[in-house]
Amino acid sequence: MNALITILIVAVCVFLTLIVLVQNSKGGGLAANFSASNQIMGVRKTADFLEKATWTLAGSLVFLCITAAFVLPSRSDFDGSRSILDSQIENVADPMTMPTFPSTFPVMPSPDEDPTE
């Protein structure tokens, strides 16, 4: 069921993207290149179909997303699973108990000095 809803949402998103790109915008859009479709159905009927398809796909996307919110399992449904950040926050060491390092470091000889001296 989870995979079906996810596949439907992705398919509707792809179709909605394609329908929006084909629509005739004020600047001409991609629909200006498809003159054959305008000759078959007429310019006005093509615009009506694309507008109805856009509204139908947008409505179905909203419906599928709301359905997915109720049907798909939430994180609290899993047994004992927590996010990685939550587990790391609980396992942080107390800074007061951490070892301290010396504030001074031994002086290393420079490469120009002879180490035998």
C-alpha positions in Angstrom: 0.0 0.0 0.0 2.8 2.4 0.9 4.6 1.7 -2.5 1.3 2.2 -4.4 0.6 5.6 -2.9 4.2 6.7 -3.4 4.2 5.6 -7.0 0.9 7.4 -7.6 2.2 10.6 -6.1 5.3 10.5 -8.3 3.3 9.8 -11.4 0.8 12.6 -10.7 3.8 15.0 -10.2 5.4 14.0 -13.5 2.1 14.4 -15.4 1.3 17.7 -13.7 4.8 19.0 -14.7 4.3 17.9 -18.3 0.8 19.4 -18.6 1.9 22.7 -17.1 4.9 22.9 -19.5 2.6 22.2 -22.5 0.1 25.0 -21.7 0.2 28.1 -23.7 1.5 30.9 -21.5 1.3 34.6 -22.3 4.7 34.3 -24.0 3.7 31.4 -26.2 5.1 28.5 -24.1 5.7 25.0 -25.4 2.2 24.7 -26.8 3.0 27.1 -29.6 5.3 24.4 -31.1 2.5 21.8 -31.3 0.5 23.2 -34.1 -0.9 19.8 -35.1 -2.8 19.5 -31.8 -4.3 22.9 -32.3 -5.5 21.9 -35.8 -7.2 18.7 -34.5 -9.1 20.0 -31.5 -8.8 23.7 -32.0 -6.9 26.2 -29.9 -9.7 26.9 -27.5 -10.6 23.2 -26.9 -6.9 22.4 -26.3 -6.6 25.2 -23.7 -9.8 23.9 -22.0 -8.5 20.4 -21.9 -5.1 21.4 -20.5 -6.7 23.6 -17.9 -9.1 20.9 -16.7 -6.2 18.4 -16.7 -4.2 20.7 -14.6 -6.9 21.2 -12.0 -7.7 17.5 -11.9 -4.1 16.5 -11.4 -3.6 19.2 -8.8 -6.7 18.0 -6.9 -5.6 14.4 -7.1 -2.1 15.3 -5.8 -3.6 17.1 -2.8 -5.9 14.1 -2.2 -3.0 11.6 -2.5 -0.8 13.6 -0.1 -3.5 13.8 2.5 -4.2 10.1 2.1 -0.5 9.4 2.5 -0.3 11.4 5.7 -2.9 9.1 7.2 -1.9 5.8 5.6 1.9 5.8 5.6 3.5 4.8 8.9 5.0 7.5 11.0 8.3 7.3 12.9 6.5 6.5 16.2 5.0 3.4 14.7 8.4 1.7 14.5 9.6 -0.3 17.5 12.4 1.6 19.3 13.6 3.4 16.3 15.0 6.9 16.9 16.8 9.2 14.7 20.6 9.1 14.7 20.7 12.6 16.1 18.5 11.7 19.0 20.8 8.7 19.9 23.9 10.9 19.6 22.5 13.6 21.8 21.7 11.1 24.5 25.3 9.6 24.3 27.2 12.9 24.6 29.9 12.7 27.2 29.8 15.3 30.0 32.5 17.9 29.3 33.4 18.0 33.0 34.5 14.4 33.0 36.4 14.5 29.7 40.2 14.4 30.1 42.1 17.6 29.8 45.1 17.9 27.6 48.3 19.9 28.5 48.2 23.5 27.4 51.9 23.5 26.5 53.5 21.3 23.8 57.1 20.3 23.7 59.2 22.5 21.5 60.3 20.7 18.3 63.7 21.5 16.9 63.7 23.5 13.7 64.9 21.8 10.5 67.9 24.1 10.4 69.3 23.0 13.7 71.5 20.0 14.1 69.7 17.4 16.3 73.0 16.0 17.6 74.0 19.2 19.3 
